[in-house]
């Protein structure tokens, strides 16, 4: 095979890619060496801002296959029985920076992009069915506790536990984080969840509330804190090695897709707030329904282009899928897309990994890196409404039914009248003796470095979850500090 000609970005052939142009063998470099300047200038711009959260991630491509009929719940074409939809999955840690170790105890991001015939559908969740907060106003504050102290530039156990001691709604998620499932061995050995409540809308314009679950078919496997430390001592890239190697070897991982469904009118009758991100829906009342599975079977050819530049946003939905009054979801509809516009650029969704596989027609104009030109198909159609023949038009048939839940606009105290203990208690009580012992030990270890009064404040919450929970952590702390 004949080698390709090396060129500049403008296509000019390069005769020497080893040596700079200089004024004589020992003279200074010449400004006219545009090839050197291009190379150095590009290197200075090779990095883009990392994600504020979920910076360290691992991704692969595959396909979603729907095996069951749920047309009574949704008209989404990609969720009809027999549908196969190409997809991209990205797994990630939450707190760590781009160079952080993979196998730390942390919540894992579980982001899925489905390239449907009606546009991209992004389901951006975690490996936990709940999260640390129910009001998005607290999200920046919470994330600050997971990042570095502004003076020490170190992680702060005091900040983390001080915040949690004053935010009991977080303790359900903290219990999961400090349990065995807080440190999955590989991306293939953990579940994924949409976490939020979403909508499904059928052909009759009926809305159903839905929770999305993705259950691993590889079985669960987890590391203890000691095993995690040993693994990180061996490699900081454990997840990348595991995911890439597994797929490269032809052993394609799979997840079973399930949904929980609630009738729209039942939301007003439920004993709990079905839009509260700190709560799960009881499976006895809303059983998981298996509807299909997805398989990951192709590694990216270029990590930066296809994983680092991959942009997921819950605002990307398709006909038949919609939102809910979940407060945190509503805020994410803005913040995720806005983060990508800042991090990647105005036209981030035109990049190949983010571009829909269906025709795209919009009136967004100009902006940095507009390399696709006019998206209306006609240069005269650059505003709307217009009378240009064949120009893109709105389609009233695609409107969703209005939400039936409403109330007076106000700032409601999300902690008033909320039970932040019973679901954490139910989870604690599900654990066997060994799982509880590890939960107590992991929590006690994580408290190292926090102030004594902060620890007592948070232990008071654990006592309310269960006296055994608080007692177990105290005993683990005593053993740790003996």
HELIX and SHEET records of a PDB file:
HELIX    1   1 UNK A   34  UNK A   44  1                                  11    
HELIX    2   2 UNK A   77  UNK A   79  5                                   3    
HELIX    3   3 UNK A  136  UNK A  138  5                                   3    
HELIX    4   4 UNK A  139  UNK A  146  1                                   8    
HELIX    5   5 UNK A  157  UNK A  165  1                                   9    
HELIX    6   6 UNK A  168  UNK A  170  5                                   3    
HELIX    7   7 UNK A  171  UNK A  178  1                                   8    
HELIX    8   8 UNK A  180  UNK A  182  5                                   3    
HELIX    9   9 UNK A  187  UNK A  189  5                                   3    
HELIX   10  10 UNK A  225  UNK A  234  1                                  10    
HELIX   11  11 UNK A  238  UNK A  248  1                                  11    
HELIX   12  12 UNK A  264  UNK A  268  5                                   5    
HELIX   13  13 UNK A  303  UNK A  303  1                                   1    
HELIX   14  14 UNK A  304  UNK A  308  3                                   5    
HELIX   15  15 UNK A  327  UNK A  343  1                                  17    
HELIX   16  16 UNK A  348  UNK A  350  5                                   3    
HELIX   17  17 UNK A  396  UNK A  398  5                                   3    
HELIX   18  18 UNK A  422  UNK A  430  1                                   9    
HELIX   19  19 UNK A  433  UNK A  447  1                                  15    
HELIX   20  20 UNK A  452  UNK A  465  1                                  14    
HELIX   21  21 UNK A  467  UNK A  480  1                                  14    
SHEET    1   A 8 UNK A 119  UNK A 126  0                                        
SHEET    2   A 8 UNK A 108  UNK A 116 -1                                        
SHEET    3   A 8 UNK A  84  UNK A  93 -1                                        
SHEET    4   A 8 UNK A  57  UNK A  66 -1                                        
SHEET    5   A 8 UNK A 289  UNK A 298 -1                                        
SHEET    6   A 8 UNK A 254  UNK A 263 -1                                        
SHEET    7   A 8 UNK A 207  UNK A 216 -1                                        
SHEET    8   A 8 UNK A 192  UNK A 193 -1                                        
SHEET    1   B 9 UNK A 119  UNK A 126  0                                        
SHEET    2   B 9 UNK A 108  UNK A 116 -1                                        
SHEET    3   B 9 UNK A  84  UNK A  93 -1                                        
SHEET    4   B 9 UNK A  57  UNK A  66 -1                                        
SHEET    5   B 9 UNK A 289  UNK A 298 -1                                        
SHEET    6   B 9 UNK A 254  UNK A 263 -1                                        
SHEET    7   B 9 UNK A 207  UNK A 216 -1                                        
SHEET    8   B 9 UNK A 198  UNK A 201 -1                                        
SHEET    9   B 9 UNK A 321  UNK A 322 -1                                        
END                                                                             
